[in-house]
Amino acid sequence: MIEAVLSASRTEAILVVWSLLLLLLSAASKGRARESVFKLTIIGLLLALAVTFVSWNYTTEATLDGVVMLRLDRFALSFQFIVLVGALLSLISSWEYLQNRDWLRRIGEYCVLMLLSCVGAMFLVSATDLIVLFLAIDTLSLSLYVLTGYASDRPYPTEAALKYLLLGAMASAFLVYGIAFVYGATGTTNLIVLERMLPTQTLLLSVGLCLLMVGLAFKIALVPFHQWAPDVYDGALTPVAAFMATAPKVALIASLFRVVELGFASPEIKPVWTLALSVLSFLTMTVGNLSALPQQNIKRMLAYSSVSHAGYMVMAVLALNESGMAALVFYGLAYTFMTVGAFMVTQLVERETGAPALLNEWAGIGHQYPALGWGMVIFMAGLTGIPFTAGFWAKFVTFKAALESGYLWLVLVAVLNSVVSAFYYLRVAMVMFAQPPDSQTRPVAPWRMVSLVVGACALAVLLLGILPTKLIRMGELVALAP
C-alpha cells in the first residue's frame, strides 16, 4: 500500500522531503544561509516540474482496502503542472521584494510554506475521496494563512491573515458538515464508490452536496462568498497575492470538477449542483466585474478580477464534458500567466514602503518604461479576452464547452461581462500611455528577476494566443485519457 501511495504522490513526496531538508538547513545555519535556501527551493520546484512532465503517460492509483483514494492521471498532472508554474513564478519574484523590505530573516519559513501549499494543492486535484480532499484543503489553507501574515511587523498583512483564518475556518466547517451529510446518506465518502451507487436518500445527499458547494465556494471566492478575497489579496505581500490568486484557485476549481464528475453526476442529484453552480457562476462574473469597475487600487482591482475569472472557469465545470475538461486546463494555464504577470507589474510600481499603487500614480509609466507598459497592456488585453492573446482562446474554448451543454444564457452573460471588464482593464493601459507623467507618477523599482518574470509571462500570453493549438490538443488528450 505504501508503494502505491508513493507512486501516486511522487511529486508531493519530493516536495515534502525537500521542505524538511530546507527546514533543517535553515535551522542549522541559524537563518544565515538565506540565499542558499531560496535557490534550493527553486531547484526543488524545478525538480517537481520535471517529475510531473515525465509522468505524463503514467497513470496510477493509490487504494485503501480496495477503494481508490488518489488518482494520478493526466487531469491531475495538468493541474499539478499549473500549480508548480504559478509557485515558481511567484517565488522567483519574491527574493528582491523581500530583500528590499528587509523581510529575508524568515525566508526559510517562507519557502517551506510555499512548498507545502503546493503539496496541498497537488493532493487536491488527485483526491478521489472527500476525506483526502478535506485534508488537502486544510494543508493548503494553513500554509496560506501564515504566508498572508508573513510581514507580521505591518498591520495590513496581520489583519488580512486574521480575516482569512476566520472565514477559512468557517468554510472548513461547512466542508466537514457536507462530508458528514454525504456519509450519512450513502455510507461512504469515496467519490468513485458514490459514482456507482444509486442514491436512495436524495434529500440528505442534496443537503450534503450543498454544504460541500458552500465550503468550496468560500475557498474559491465565488460570490456571495468572496468578501475575504479583496482584503486578503490587498493586505498580503504582492508575490503571495499573485500565488493565492492563481495556483490554489485553479486547483480548487479543478477539484470541484472532479468532485461533481466522479461523485455527483447521476441524474437524481445532478440538477441540484448544476442549478447552484449556474447561479454562482452568474453572480461571480457579474459582481466581480461590477465591483472592479470603481477600484482605484490596482491590487484590489486584480482581486475582483480573479473573482470574476473564477466565474468563467466554473462554466467549464458546468459543461461536465470533454470540451469542458480541456477548456479548464487551457484556462487555468493562461489565467496563471496573465494574473501573475499583472501582479508582478504592480509589484514593480509599488512604493518602497509597500503602499498600494493607485491608478493615478500609473500616469505616463508606459512612456517612461515602455517594456513594462507594453507588458501590462498584454496582460490587460489577455484578461479582457482580446484576440491574439491567451485570454481570448481561454474564454473561447470555455464558452464553446458551455454551449455544447446547453448553457446559452450563461454564455451570453459571460460575453456581456467580458465587455464590462474591458472598461477597467483597458483603463489601466490608457492611463499608462494616454496620460503624460506627472508629480504623482511612481518610479519603477529596477528589479531584474521580477522583470524577467514579467517578460516570460507576457511572452507566454502572446504565444498561447497566437499558437494555441498544441495546448488545446493537450487538453483534449487530458479529456480522452482513461
N, C-alpha and C positions, 0 to 999 in steps of 0.2 A: 504493500500500500504506500509506503514511504517513497519508493521508487516512482510510482505512478504520480504522486503529488509533486515530487521534484521535477518530473518530466513535463507535467502540465503547467508548472510555475517556475521554469528555469530562469527566466529573466527577472522575475520578482526575487528569487533566491539570490541571484547575483547582486541585486541592489541592496538586499538586507545584509548580506555578508560585507559588502562594500561600506555600508553605513556603520557597521560595528568596527571595521578597521579604521575608518575616519574618526570615530569617537575615541578609539584608543590612541591614535596618533595625536589628536588634538589634546587629549588629557596628558599624554606623556611629554609633549613639548610645552605644556602649560600655556597653550594659546599662541606660541611664538611661530609655529610652522603654518602661518595663515595662508601664504601663497601656495605652499605645497598641498594643503588640504583642498584649496579651491581647484587647483589643477587636477588633483586626483579625482575630485568629484566629476569634473568634465570628462575625464578618461573613463570613469565608471559609467556615465550616461552613454558615451560613445560605444563602449563595450556592450551595453544593454541593447543599443540600437543595432549593432552588428548581429547579435544573437537573434533579435526579432526578425531581422532581414533574412538570415539564413534558414529560419524556421518557417518560411512562407509556405512551403509544400509539406509541412509536417503537421499532422492533426493528431491530437491525443486527448484523453480524458482521465480525470482523477476520480475514482469511485470510493464510496464508503458503504460497506455492506451491500454491494451491488447497485448502489444508487449514485449517479453521476453528480459530483459536487462542483467540478471545474471542467470547462471545455475549452481547450486551446485550438481554435480553428482560425481560418482566415479573417473572419469577422473580428475576433478578439485581437489577433495580431495587428490588423489595420489600425485599430484604435489605440493599442499599446504603442505603436509607432508614432501616432499623432501626439500622445501624451508625452513621450520621450522628446520629440521635437520641440514641443512647447516648453518643456522644462529646460532643455538645453539652451534654447534662445533666451529664455528669461534669466537663466543662471549666468550665461556669458555677459549679459548686460548688467549684472549686479556688482561686479568687482569694483569698477570705477565709481559707481553710485555710492556704494558703502564706504569705499576708501575716502572719497571726497567729504563725507559727513562723519568720518571717524567712528564708523559702526562695525569695524572689522574685528573688534575684540572678541566677538562670539561667532565668527564666521564658520567654525566647526559645527555649531548647533544649527546654523542657517542651512548649511549644505546637507546635513543629515536629515533635517526636517523636509527639505526639498525632495530628497531621495525617497523618504518614507511616504510622502504624499503621492509620489509616482507609484509606489508599491500598492497603496490603497486603490488608486485609480485603475491600475492594471488588473488587480484582482476583480475589480468591479465589472469590467467588461467580459471576463471569462467565467463569472459566477453563474451557476445554474441552480443554486439553492438560496432561498431567501435569508437563511441564517448567515451564509457566507457573504451574501450581498450586504447585510447589515454590518457585519464585521469589517468589510472593505470600506464601506461608507464612513464608519467611525474612525478607521485608521487614516483615511483621507482627511476627514474633518478635524480631528485632533491636531494633525500636523499643520493644517491651515489656520486654526485658531492661534497657535503660537507664532506662526510666521506673520500673521496680521499684526500682532503686537510686538514684533521683533525690536523696533525702535522704542523701547519702553521709557526712554527719557523724554519722549514727546507725548503731549496729551492726546493728539488725534489717533495715532495707532492704538494706544491703550483703550480709548473709547470705542474704536472700531472693533477691536478684538473682543471686548466685553459684549457689545451688541451681537456680534457674530456668534459668540459662545451661547448666549441665552436663547437666541432664536434657533440656532442649530440644535441645541438640546431639545427644544420643543419639537422640531422636525423629527429628531430621532425617536421621540416618544410616539409620534404618530406612526412611524415605521414599525416600531415594536408592537403597537396595538394592531396595526394592519396585519402583521405576520401572525399574531395570536388568533385573530379572527379567521384568517385563511386556514390555519392549522385546525381550528375548531370546526370549520365547515367541511374539511377534506381529510384531516388526519395526517397531512404531510405538508412540508414546506418546500419540497423539491419541485422545480418548475417542469422538469421532464415527466415526472410522475403525474403532475397536475394535467399535463397535456393529454395524457392517456386516459384520464378519468372522466366519467360522465357526472357532472355536478348534480347533487341532489338538493342540497341546502343552498339554493341560489341566492336567497336574500342575505344570509350570513356571509357568503362568499363575496357578494357585491359590496357589503359594508367593509369587509376587509380590504378589498381592492381599492375602494375609495380612500380609505385611510392610507394605504400604500401610496396612492397617487398624490395625496396631500403632502406626505413626507418627502417624496421625490421632487414634487413641485417646489417645496421650500429650498431644497438643496440646489436645484437648477435655477431658481429665481424666476419662476413663472408667475405672472400676475394672477391673483392678487397676493401672492406670497413672496413678492420681490422687494419688500420695503428695506430689507437689510443691505441689498447689493450696492446702491449708490453710496451710502455712508461708509461701508466697509472698503469698497474699491478706492474711494477718495481718501480714506484715512490710512490705508495700508501703504507701505513703500511701493513705488511705481513698478519695480520688477515683480514684486509679489502680486500686485493687482493684475499685471499682464498675465501672469501664470494662472491666477484664480479665474480670470475671465475666459480662459481658453481650455487648457487641458482638463481640469476637473469637470467643467461644464459639458464638454464634448463627451467625456467618459460617462457621465451620468445620463445623458440623453441616449447614448448607445446602450447603456444598461437598461433604460426604460424600454427601448426597442426589444431587447432580448427577453425581458420580463413578460411583456404582452404577447410576443411572438410564441414563446415556449409554453407559458402557463395559462394564458387567458384568451386564447384565440378561438375557443369553442363558440358556436352560435348562441348559446344560452347566456354567456357572460360578456361577449364582445360588444354588444350595444351599450353597456354601462360605461366602459372606458373610452369608446370612440366618442360618445357624447361629451364626456368630461374633457377629453383631450382637445376636441374641436373647440369647445368654449375657452379652454385655457390658451390654446394657440391664438384664437381671435383676440382675446383680451391682451395677451402678451405682446403681440405685434402692435396693436393699436395704442395701448397705454405706454409701451416702451418708446415708440416713436414720438407720440404727442408730448411725453414728459421730457424728451431730449431737445425738443424744439426751443424752449426758452433758456436752456442752460448756457451760462457764460463760462463756467468752469469746465475745461476740456476733459478732465478726468471723470467728472460726473456725467458729462455728455457721452463719453465712451462706455460708462457703466450702464446707462439707459440703452445705449446701442447694443450692448451684449444681451440685455434683457430682450430686446426686440428680435435679435437673431435667434435666440432660443425658441421664440415662437415660430420662426421659419423652419427650424430644424425639427420641431415637433410635427410639422406636416409630413415629413418623411416617415416618422413613426406611425402616424395615422394611415399612411398608404399601406404599410404592412405587406409589401410585395418586394420582388427582386429589385425593381427600379428604386423603391424607397430605401432599401439597404445600400445600394450603390450610391444613391444621392447623399445619404448620410455620411458615407466615407469621404466623398468629394467635398461636401460642405464643411465637414469637420477640419480637414486639412487646409482648405482655402481660408476659412474663418480664422484659424490659428495664425497663419502668416499675416493676414490683414490686421488683426487685432493686436498681436504682439508688436508689429511694426508701428502702428499708430500710437500705442503706449510708449514705445521707445523714443519716438519723435517728441512726444510730450515730456518724457524724462529729460531729454536734452534741453528743452526750453525752460524747465522749472528752475527757479532761483536756487542759489546755493543753500538757502535756508529751507528749501523744500516747500515753499509757499505754492498754493495752487496756481496753475497757469491759466489766466483769464483770457478770453477771446481777444479783447482789445490790446493785449500785450503781444499778440502774434502779428500785429500790423507790419507789413513790409519784410517779414522774415524770408519770404521767397526771393526777394531781391538781394538781401544780404547773404543768404546761404542757399543758393539755387538748388544744389543737390538735395539738401534736406527738404526744401519746399516741394520739389517735384516728387520726392518720396512720399510726403504726406498727401499730395494730390492723388498718387496711385492708390494709397490705402483708402482714402475717402471715396474715390471712384469705385473701388472694389466693393466696399461696404454698401454703397448705394446700389450696385448691380449694373454698372455701365458696361457696355460691350467691350471686348478685348481685355477684360480683367477676369481674374479667377472668380470674383463675386458674381459676375453675370452668369457664368456656367453653373455655379453652385445653385443659384436660385432657379435657373432654367431646368436643371435635372430634377430639383425638388418639386417645382410646380408641375412638371410633367408626370412625376410619380403620383402626386396627389390627384391630378386629373384622371389618371388611369383608374384610380379607386373611387371616382365619383365625387370628389370634393371641389366642384366647380366654384361654389360660393366662397370657399375659403381661399382658393387661388385668386379670385377677384379681389378679395380683401387684402391679400398679400401684395398684389400688384399696386393697389392704391396706397398701401403703407410704404412700399418702395418709393413711390413718387413723393410722399410726405418726407421720407428720410433724406431725399436729395436736398431739401432746404437747409437742414442743419449740417449735413456732411460737406456739401459744396460751399457753404458759407465760410467754413474754415479756409478752404482754398482761396476764396475770394479775398478774405482779409489778408492772407499771406502775400498775395500777388497784386490785388487791385488797389491796395492802400499803401502809401509810402511809409517808410519807417519814421517813428516819432520818438519823443522822450520816454514813452511808456514801453516801447519795444524792448523785449528782453534779449540780452546776449545769450548766445547758444554755447553750452559747455562743449569744449573740444575733446570729447571722449572717443578714442579710436575704436574700442571694442563695441560700444553701443552703436556708433556709426556703421560699423561692419555688419551688425545685426540688421539695422535699418536697410542697408543696401541689399543684403541677402533676402530679406522679406519682400522688398519691392521687386527684385528680380523674379522671385518665386511667383508672386501675384501676376506679373506680366506673362511669364512662361506658361503658367496654368491657364491664363486667359487666351493666349494665342495658340497653344498646343495642348488642349485639354483631353484629347482623345485617349492617350495612354492611361491617364488616371481614371477616366470614366470606364475604360475596359477593365482596369484593375478592380474597380468597384463592382463591375458585373461578374468578374471571377469570384469575388467575395460572396456575392449573392448565389452563385451557382455551386459553390463548394459544398460538399456534404457536411 
